[in-house]
Amino acid sequence: MKRARIRFAGREIEFINREVALKYIEELAERGTYPVYVVYGPEGCGKTTFLKQAKAILEDYSYHVVYTNPLAHEEKEILMYTPSIHDIVEEVFKSLLDPYSRIVDVSIKIASIVMRKLRKSRIAILMDDIFQAIELDKAEIYTKTLLNLIEYPSGDYEKIVVLVSSSEGVSRERIGRHRWADFYILWNMSREGFRKLYEVLPDPKPSFEDVWRIAGGNPDILEKLYRNNWSVENVIDGFIRSRKLEHFIASLSEKERGILMEAIEDPDTIFKRLRESEVQQLEKKLIEMNLIMDVWERESRGWIDIPPPEKDTELGIGKYYAWQTPLHREAIKRILMQHNNI
């Protein structure tokens, strides 16, 4: 199997681990997707890397692939595509003054033209974090537009794969009201896979156990730790500032702060007390801020890769809710403790 080359911590490496996820993509290549498949999971868990690897696999299965990531730092990664559709992409770009300002629409247009011009072909549309790039109330519109590509194509196709990734927990609630998409969770890396990524980084470095306890298998947290000379304090401080967590905690009622402190120890506290209106409000805020996720049964059909354990208090994982990473939980705990000491 062809492995995608990715950038990690200032070096180029091959896609690591996620064997279950890779097998799943091969299955999708054989049968296509219906309806739209939305892959969501913790921020920094590797969804972008996963979609890049999916592109490589689908191309091996003779798919014409259009991949877009509106939030990519480099222009060349905002839109990537199979060389076989280069002329179509050029045609579309020449017809627009500023195609990158509407890259999601442009990508859909490219896919539609590919259907019309390259009949009976295999087509894949991979959309990375588009809900964060567009206004949230448009998430439903774009999901329906992508479904229309499947149901009402501009030309005949042999197979089609439509994958959309999202870190926005709210998008799941909005889109889930309709039957336009199926949702799958991609969790942080397994312990074995994360160890392989950890070993890519040079010594000196903390022990794997220490890194695992704060990152919980999240590649982005691992990279941030490396770039901050393994200073957990610096990474947590940066996270607190970027999310304005001090303002968030200050805005909570005393009861909400008490519930949140309980959720630090056991995230399923939220589930157990979900009848309470204050808990319902707090749950919505925590999901909107990408601090926690509600997680379902660990049956494989709802997960792209290996699901997290049924419960792991060390990593902040419960049966029904989980902190996106241990670092998320630690940042909230720190602000709560400071607030209680005021």
Buried (B, 14 or more C-beta within 10 A) or exposed (E): EEEBEBEBBEEEBEBBBBEBBBEBBBEBBEEBBEBBBBBBBBBBBBBBBBBBBBBBBBBEBEBBBBBBBBEBEEEEBBBBBBEBBEEBBEEBEEEEEEBEEBBBBBBBBBBBBBBEBBEEBBBBBBBBBBBBBBEEEBBBEBBBBBBBBBEEBBBEBEBBBBBBBBBBBBBBBBBEEEEBBBBBBBBBBBEEBBBEBBEBBEEEBBEEEEBBBBBBBBBBBBBBBBEBEBEBEBBBBBBBEEBEBBEBBEEBEEEBBBBBBBBBEBBBBBBBBEEEEBBEBBBEBBBEBBBBBBBEEBEEEBBBBBBBEEBEEEBBBBBBBBBBBBBBBBBBBBBBEEEEEE
